[in-house]
Amino acid sequence: MAPLSDDELVAAAQGGDRNALDQLLRRHYDRIYAVCRRVTGGVNDADDACQEAMIKISRSLPRFDGRAAFSTWAYRIATNASLDELRKRNRRPSLQSIRVGEDEGGEPEQADPMAAKRIEVIADRLAIDAALSDLSDDFKAAVVLRDVANLNYDEIADILDVPVGTVKSRIARGRSVLTDSLRVGDLLTGPHIEPVTSGKFSDPGNQRHISERPTDSI
């Protein structure tokens, strides 16, 4: 039996079918989390933004009119939740990082045979996060919706409520800033960090599952 389409799941969920709502949220969770992760630039903020987005999607679904695709509507909510989280973060006092575990006299940890590969992936993720942090929120949202959510220009324009020409300009300028930032980072870190050999950035942090949060808490 073929899986139900988004439209069919939406109709069922609007009729009170909790299982349909659960399927719909599970289907789109990873991509929604990826949008939150890239816009906010941090795991904790992404977790908060994603949770807020999922709650709002669930509560607002009865009013969803289907004029846009469900995914476009959901990404709009995720983007707004992420931008709200950024504004909250900017209002919070900054705290100095605390280094835990030093001088505690504990037993040394055993070497992890996969540590080198993990360090490469982490370094790559940190480079992307650092580069994205150089973008304004407007540019960041446009780039993330295009390159992470794989939305077209019309869909992004609808989500951000700006003309398509503005979307194209923000993406082009945002990508230019990212390219320059990553190039400078390579020049600074190249002698010390081995490059990732896969040629494609891998972000395991985006591979979340909605089962981490029970749907009846939404």
GUBAGU-597330 format. One record per atom (N, C-alpha, C, O): residue in three letters; z negated, x negated, y negated. Coordinates in steps of 0.2 Angstrom, whole numbers, plus 2048, in hexadecimal, padded with zeros to 3 digits. Layout:
BEGIN
AlaZXY...
//
This chain:
BEGIN
Met8007FC806Met800800800Met8007FC7FAMet7FC7F77F9Ala8057FD7F5Ala8057F97EFAla7FF7FA7EBAla7FD8007EAPro7FD7F57E7Pro7F77F67E3Pro7F97FB7DDPro7FF7FB7DBLeu7F47FE7DALeu7F68037D5Leu7F77FF7CELeu7F57F97CDSer7FB8017CASer7FD7FE7C4Ser7F77FF7BFSer7F38037C0Asp7F87FB7BAAsp7F37FC7B4Asp7F28037B2Asp7ED8067B1Asp7F88067B1Asp7F880D7AEAsp7F58127B3Asp7F18167B1Glu7F68117B9Glu7F38157BEGlu7EB8147BEGlu7E88197BFLeu7E980E7BELeu7E280C7BELeu7DF80F7B8Leu7D98127B8Val7E280E7B2Val7DF8117ACVal7DE8187ACVal7D981B7AAAla7E481C7AFAla7E38237AFAla7DD8257B4Ala7DA82A7B2Ala7DD8227B9Ala7D78237BEAla7D08227BBAla7CC8267BBAla7D081C7B7Ala7CA81A7B4Ala7C881F7AFAla7C28217AEGln7CD8217ABGln7CB8267A6Gln7C982D7A9Gln7C68317A5Gly7CB82E7AFGly7C98347B2Gly7C28337B6Gly7C08387B9Gly7BF82E7B5Gly7B882D7B7Gly7B88297BEGly7B28287C1Asp7BD8267C0Asp7BD8227C6Asp7BB81B7C5Asp7BE8177C2Arg7B48197C7Arg7B18137C6Arg7B580D7C9Arg7B58087C7Asn7B780F7CFAsn7BB80A7D3Asn7C18087D0Asn7C38027D0Ala7C580C7CDAla7CB80B7C9Ala7C98067C3Ala7CC8017C2Leu7C38087C0Leu7C18047BALeu7C07FD7BCLeu7C17F87B9Asp7BC7FC7C2Asp7BA7F67C5Asp7C07F27C7Asp7C17EC7C5Gln7C57F57CAGln7CC7F17CBGln7CF7EF7C5Gln7D27E97C5Leu7CF7F37C0Leu7D37F17BALeu7CF7EB7B6Leu7D37E67B4Leu7C97EB7B6Leu7C57E67B3Leu7C67DF7B7Leu7C77DA7B4Arg7C67E07BEArg7C67DA7C2Arg7CD7D77C1Arg7CE7D17C1Arg7D27DB7C1Arg7D97D97C0Arg7DA7D47BAArg7DE7D07BAHis7D77D67B4His7D87D37AEHis7D37CE7ACHis7D37CB7A6Tyr7CE7CE7B0Tyr7C87CA7ADTyr7C97C27ACTyr7C87C07A7Asp7CD7BF7B1Asp7CE7B87B0Asp7D27B67A9Asp7D07B27A6Arg7D77BB7A8Arg7DB7B97A2Arg7D77BB79CArg7D87B7797Ile7D37C079CIle7CF7C2796Ile7CA7BC795Ile7C87BA78FTyr7C77BA79ATyr7C27B479ATyr7C57AE797Tyr7C37AB792Ala7CC7AD799Ala7CF7A7797Ala7D07A778FAla7D07A378BVal7D27AD78DVal7D37AE785Val7CC7AD782Val7CC7AA77DCys7C77B0784Cys7C07AF781Cys7BF7A7781Cys7BC7A577CArg7C07A4787Arg7BE79D788Arg7C2799783Arg7BF794780Arg7C879A782Arg7CC79677DArg7CB797776Arg7CB793772Val7CA79E774Val7C879F76DVal7C279D76BVal7C179A765Thr7BC79E76FThr7B679C76DThr7B579476EThr7B179176AGly7B8791773Gly7B778A774Gly7B1788778Gly7B0782778Gly7AD78D77AGly7A778B77EGly7A6790783Gly7A7796783Val7A378E789Val7A179278EVal79C79778DVal79D79D78EAsn797796789Asn79279B788Asn7947A0783Asn7937A6784Asp79879E77EAsp79B7A3779Asp7A07A777DAsp7A17AD77CAla7A47A4781Ala7A97A8785Ala7A67AD78AAla7A97B278AAsp7A17AB78DAsp79D7B0791Asp79B7B678DAsp79C7BB78FAsp7987B4787Asp7957BA783Asp79B7BE781Asp79B7C4781Ala7A17BB77EAla7A67BF77CAla7AA7C3781Ala7AC7C8780Cys7AA7C0787Cys7AD7C378DCys7A97C978FCys7AC7CF790Gln7A37C878FGln79E7CE791Gln79F7D478CGln7A07DA78EGlu79F7D2785Glu7A07D7780Glu7A77DA781Glu7A77E1780Ala7AC7D7782Ala7B37D9783Ala7B37DE789Ala7B67E4788Met7B07DC78FMet7B07E1794Met7AC7E7793Met7AE7EC795Ile7A77E7790Ile7A37ED78EIle7A77F178AIle7A77F778BLys7AA7EE785Lys7AE7F2780Lys7B47F5783Lys7B67FB782Ile7B77F2788Ile7BD7F478BIle7BB7FA78FIle7BE80078FSer7B57FA793Ser7B37FF797Ser7B1805793Ser7B380B795Arg7AD80478DArg7AB80A789Arg7B180D785Arg7B1813784Ser7B6809784Ser7BB80C780Ser7C180E784Ser7C6811781Leu7C180D78ALeu7C780F78ELeu7C881778ELeu7CE81878EPro7C381B78DPro7C582278DPro7C9824787Pro7CD829786Arg7C981F781Arg7CD82077BArg7D481D77BArg7D881D777Phe7D5819781Phe7DB815781Phe7E181A782Phe7E181E786Asp7E681977DAsp7EB81E77DAsp7F281C780Asp7F7820781Gly7F2816783Gly7F8813786Gly7FE811782Gly803810785Arg7FD81177BArg80380F777Arg804808778Arg80A806777Ala7FF80477AAla8017FD77BAla7FF7FC783Ala7FB800786Ala8017F7786Ala7FF7F578DAla7F87F478DAla7F57F2788Phe7F57F6793Phe7ED7F5793Phe7EB7EE792Phe7E67EC78FSer7EF7E9795Ser7EE7E2794Ser7EE7E078CSer7E97DC78AThr7F37E2788Thr7F37E1781Thr7ED7E377EThr7EA7E077ATrp7EB7EA77FTrp7E57ED77CTrp7DF7E977ETrp7DA7E877AAla7DE7E7785Ala7D87E3787Ala7D87DC783Ala7D37DA782Tyr7DE7D9783Tyr7DE7D277FTyr7DC7D3778Tyr7D97CE775Arg7DE7D8775Arg7DC7DA76EArg7D47DA76EArg7D17D7769Ile7D17DE772Ile7CA7DE772Ile7C67D7774Ile7C27D6770Ala7C97D4778Ala7C77CD77AAla7C77C8774Ala7C37C4773Thr7CD7C8771Thr7CE7C476BThr7C97C6765Thr7C67C1762Asn7C87CC764Asn7C37CE75FAsn7BC7CC761Asn7B87CA75DAla7BA7CD767Ala7B47CB769Ala7B27C4769Ala7AD7C2767Ser7B87C076ASer7B77B9769Ser7B67B7762Ser7B27B2761Leu7BA7BA75ELeu7BA7B8757Leu7B37BA754Leu7B07B7750Asp7B07C0756Asp7A97C2754Asp7A47BD757Asp7A07BB753Glu7A57BA75DGlu7A17B575FGlu7A17AF75BGlu79C7AB75ALeu7A77AD759Leu7A87A7755Leu7A47A874ELeu7A07A374CArg7A47AE74BArg7A17AF745Arg7997AF746Arg7967AC742Lys7977B274CLys7907B174DLys78E7AA74ELys7887A874CArg7927A6751Arg79079F752Arg79079B74CArg78B79774BAsn79479D747Asn794799741Asn78E79B73DAsn78C797738Arg78B7A173EArg7857A373BArg77E7A073EArg7797A073BArg77F79E744Arg77979B748Arg778794745Arg77C790744Pro771792745Pro77078B743Pro772786749Pro77178874FSer775781747Ser77777C74CSer77177874FSer76C77774BLeu771777755Leu76B773759Leu76E76D75BLeu77376C75EGln76A76875BGln76C76175EGln76C762765Gln767765768Ser77075E768Ser77175F770Ser76A75B772Ser768756770Ile76875D778Ile76275A77BIle764757782Ile76875A786Arg763751782Arg76574D788Arg75F74E78DArg75974C78CVal761751793Val75C752798Val75C74D79EVal76274B7A0Gly75774C7A0Gly7577487A7Gly7567407A6Gly75673C7ABGlu75673E79FGlu75673779EGlu74E73479FGlu74A73879DAsp74D72E7A2Asp74772B7A2Asp7427307A6Asp73C72F7A4Glu7447337ABGlu7407387AEGlu73E7347B5Glu73A7377B9Gly74172F7B7Gly74072B7BCGly74272E7C3Gly73F72D7C8Gly7467337C3Gly7497367C9Gly74D7327CDGly74F72C7CBGlu74E7347D3Glu7537317D7Glu75A7317D5Glu75C7367D2Pro75E72B7D5Pro76572B7D3Pro7697307D7Pro7687307DDGlu76D7337D4Glu7727387D8Glu7777347DCGlu77972F7DAGln7797377E1Gln77E7347E5Gln7857347E2Gln7867397DEAla7897307E3Ala7907307E0Ala7947367E3Ala7937377E9Asp7977397DEAsp79C73E7E0Asp7A373C7E1Asp7A67397DCPro7A673C7E7Pro7AC7397E8Pro7B273D7E4Pro7B773A7E3Met7B07437E1Met7B57477DDMet7B47467D6Met7B77497D1Ala7AF7427D4Ala7AD7417CDAla7B273F7C8Ala7B37427C3Ala7B673A7CAAla7BC7387C6Ala7C173D7C4Ala7C373E7BFLys7C37417C9Lys7C77477C8Lys7C474C7C3Lys7C774F7BFArg7BE74D7C5Arg7BA7527C0Arg7BA7507B9Arg7BB7547B5Ile7B97497B8Ile7B87477B2Ile7BF7477AEIle7BF7497A8Glu7C47467B2Glu7CB7477AFGlu7CC74E7ACGlu7CE74F7A7Val7CA7537B1Val7CB75A7AFVal7C775C7A9Val7C975F7A4Ile7C075A7A9Ile7BC75B7A4Ile7BE75879DIle7BE75B798Ala7C075279EAla7C374E798Ala7C9752795Ala7C975378EAsp7CD755799Asp7D3758797Asp7D175F793Asp7D476178EArg7CC762797Arg7CA769794Arg7C676778DArg7C876B788Leu7C276278CLeu7BF761786Leu7C475F781Leu7C376177BAla7C975B783Ala7CF75A77EAla7D276077BAla7D3761775Ile7D3765780Ile7D676B77DIle7D276F779Ile7D4772774Asp7CB76F77BAsp7C6773777Asp7C6770770Asp7C577376BAla7C5769770Ala7C5766769Ala7CB767765Ala7CA76875FAla7D1767768Ala7D7768764Ala7D776F761Ala7D977075CLeu7D5774766Leu7D577B764Leu7D077C75ELeu7D178075ASer7CA77875ESer7C5779759Ser7C8777752Ser7C577974DAsp7CD773752Asp7D077174BAsp7D4777748Asp7D6777742Leu7D677C74CLeu7DA78274ALeu7D5787746Leu7D0788748Ser7D878A741Ser7D579073ESer7D5795743Ser7D8795748Asp7D079A742Asp7D07A0747Asp7D67A3748Asp7D87A574EAsp7DA7A4743Asp7E07A8743Asp7E57A4747Asp7E87A774BPhe7E679E746Phe7EB79A74APhe7E979A751Phe7ED79A756Lys7E2799752Lys7E0798759Lys7E179E75DLys7E379E763Ala7DF7A475AAla7E17AA75EAla7E87AB760Ala7E97AD765Ala7EC7AA75BAla7F47AA75CAla7F67A6762Ala7FA7A8766Val7F479F762Val7F679B767Val7F379D76EVal7F679C773Val7ED79F76EVal7E97A0774Val7ED7A6777Val7EE7A777DLeu7EE7AB773Leu7F27B1776Leu7F97B0779Leu7FB7B377DArg7FC7AB775Arg8037A9778Arg8027A577EArg8067A6783Asp7FE7A077EAsp7FE79A783Asp7F979B789Asp7FA79978EVal7F479F787Val7F07A178DVal7F17A8790Val7F17A9796Ala7F17AD78BAla7F37B478EAla7FA7B578FAla7FC7BA792Asn7FE7B178DAsn8067B178EAsn8087B878BAsn80D7BB78ELeu8067BA785Leu8087C0782Leu80F7BE77ELeu8107B877CAsn8137C377DAsn8197C2779Asn8177C3771Asn8117C5770Tyr81B7C176DTyr81A7C1766Tyr8187C8763Tyr8137C975FAsp81C7CD766Asp81A7D4764Asp8137D6766Asp8107D9762Glu8117D476CGlu80A7D676EGlu8057D376AGlu8007D6768Ile8067CC769Ile8017C9765Ile8017CC75DIle7FB7CC75BAla8077CD75BAla8077D0754Ala8037D7754Ala7FF7D874FAsp8037DB759Asp8007E175AAsp7F87E075AAsp7F47E3757Ile7F67DB75EIle7EF7D975FIle7EC7D7759Ile7E67D9757Leu7EF7D2755Leu7ED7CF74FLeu7EE7D3749Leu7EC7D2744Asp7F27D874AAsp7F47DD744Asp7F77D973EAsp7F57DA739Val7FC7D5740Val8007D173BVal8077D173DVal8097D3743Pro80C7D0739Pro8137D073APro8157CB740Pro8117C5740Val81A7CC743Val81D7C7748Val81E7C0745Val81C7BB748Gly8217C073FGly8227BA73CGly81C7B673BGly81C7B073BThr8177B9739Thr8107B6738Thr80E7B373FThr80B7AD73FVal80E7B7744Val80C7B474BVal8107AE74CVal80D7A974FLys8177AE74CLys81B7A874DLys8197A2749Lys81979C74CSer8177A3743Ser81579E73ESer80F79B740Ser80E795741Arg80A79F742Arg80379D744Arg80479974AArg80079474BIle80879B74FIle808798756Ile80C791755Ile80978C757Ala811791751Ala81478A74FAla81078574CAla81078074EArg80C788747Arg808783743Arg802781747Arg80077B747Gly7FF78674BGly7FA784750Gly7FB77F755Gly7F877B756Arg801780758Arg80377B75DArg80477575AArg80377075DSer807774754Ser80876E751Ser80176A750Ser801764751Val7FC76E74EVal7F676B74DVal7F3769753Val7F0763754Leu7F476D759Leu7F176B75FLeu7F5765762Leu7F1760764Thr7FB764761Thr7FF75E763Thr7FC75875FThr7FB753763Asp7FB759759Asp7F9753755Asp7F2751757Asp7F174B758Ser7EE756758Ser7E775475ASer7E7751761Ser7E374C762Leu7EA754766Leu7EA75176DLeu7EE74A76DLeu7EB745770Arg7F3749768Arg7F6742768Arg7F173D765Arg7F0737768Val7ED73F760Val7E873A75DVal7E3739763Val7E0733763Gly7E173E766Gly7DC73D76CGly7DE739771Gly7DA735773Asp7E4739773Asp7E7734778Asp7E772D775Asp7E5729779Leu7E872C76FLeu7E872676CLeu7E172376CLeu7E071D76DLeu7DC72776BLeu7D572576ALeu7D2724771Leu7CE71F772Thr7D4728776Thr7D172877DThr7D5724782Thr7D3723788Gly7DB723781Gly7E0721786Gly7DE71B78AGly7DE71B790Pro7DB716786Pro7D971078APro7D371178EPro7D270D793His7D071678DHis7C9717791His7CA71C796His7C671C79BIle7CE721796Ile7CE72779BIle7D572779EIle7DA72779BGlu7D57277A4Glu7DB7287A8Glu7DF72F7A7Glu7DB7347A6Pro7E572F7A6Pro7E87357A5Pro7E873A7ABPro7E87377B0Val7E97407AAVal7E97457AFVal7F07457B2Val7F57457AEThr7F17437B8Thr7F77427BBThr7FB7487BDThr8017487BESer7F874E7BDSer7FC7547BFSer8017567BASer80675A7BBGly8007547B3Gly8057567AEGly80475D7ACGly80775F7A7Lys7FF7607AELys7FD7677ACLys7F67687ABLys7F27667B0Phe7F476B7A6Phe7ED76B7A5Phe7EA7717AAPhe7ED7767AASer7E476F7ADSer7E17747B1Ser7DA7757AESer7D67717ADAsp7D977C7AEAsp7D277E7ABAsp7CE7827B0Asp7CF7887B0Pro7CA77F7B4Pro7C77837B9Pro7C17877B6Pro7BF78C7B9Gly7C07867B0Gly7BB78A7ACGly7BD7917ABGly7B97967AAAsn7C47927ACAsn7C77997ABAsn7C679D7B1Asn7C77A37B1Gln7C579A7B7Gln7C579D7BDGln7BF7A17BEGln7BB79F7C3Arg7BD7A67BBArg7B77AA7BCArg7B97B07BFArg7BF7B27C0His7B47B47C2His7B57BA7C6His7B07BF7C3His7AA7BE7C1Ile7B27C57C2Ile7AE7CA7BFIle7A87CC7C4Ile7A47CF7C1Ser7A97CA7CASer7A37CB7CESer79D7C87CCSer7977C97CEGlu79D7C37C7Glu7977BF7C5Glu7937C47C1Glu78D7C37C0Arg7967CA7BEArg7927CF7BAArg7947D67BEArg79A7D87BEPro78F7D97C0Pro7907E07C3Pro7937E47BEPro7917E57B8Thr7987E87C0Thr79B7ED7BCThr7967F37B9Thr7987F57B4Asp7917F47BDAsp78D7FA7BAAsp7887F77B5Asp7857FB7B2Ser7897F17B3Ser7857EF7ADSer7897F07A7Ser7877EE7A1Ile7907F27A8Ile7947F27A2Ile7937F979FIle7977FA79A
//
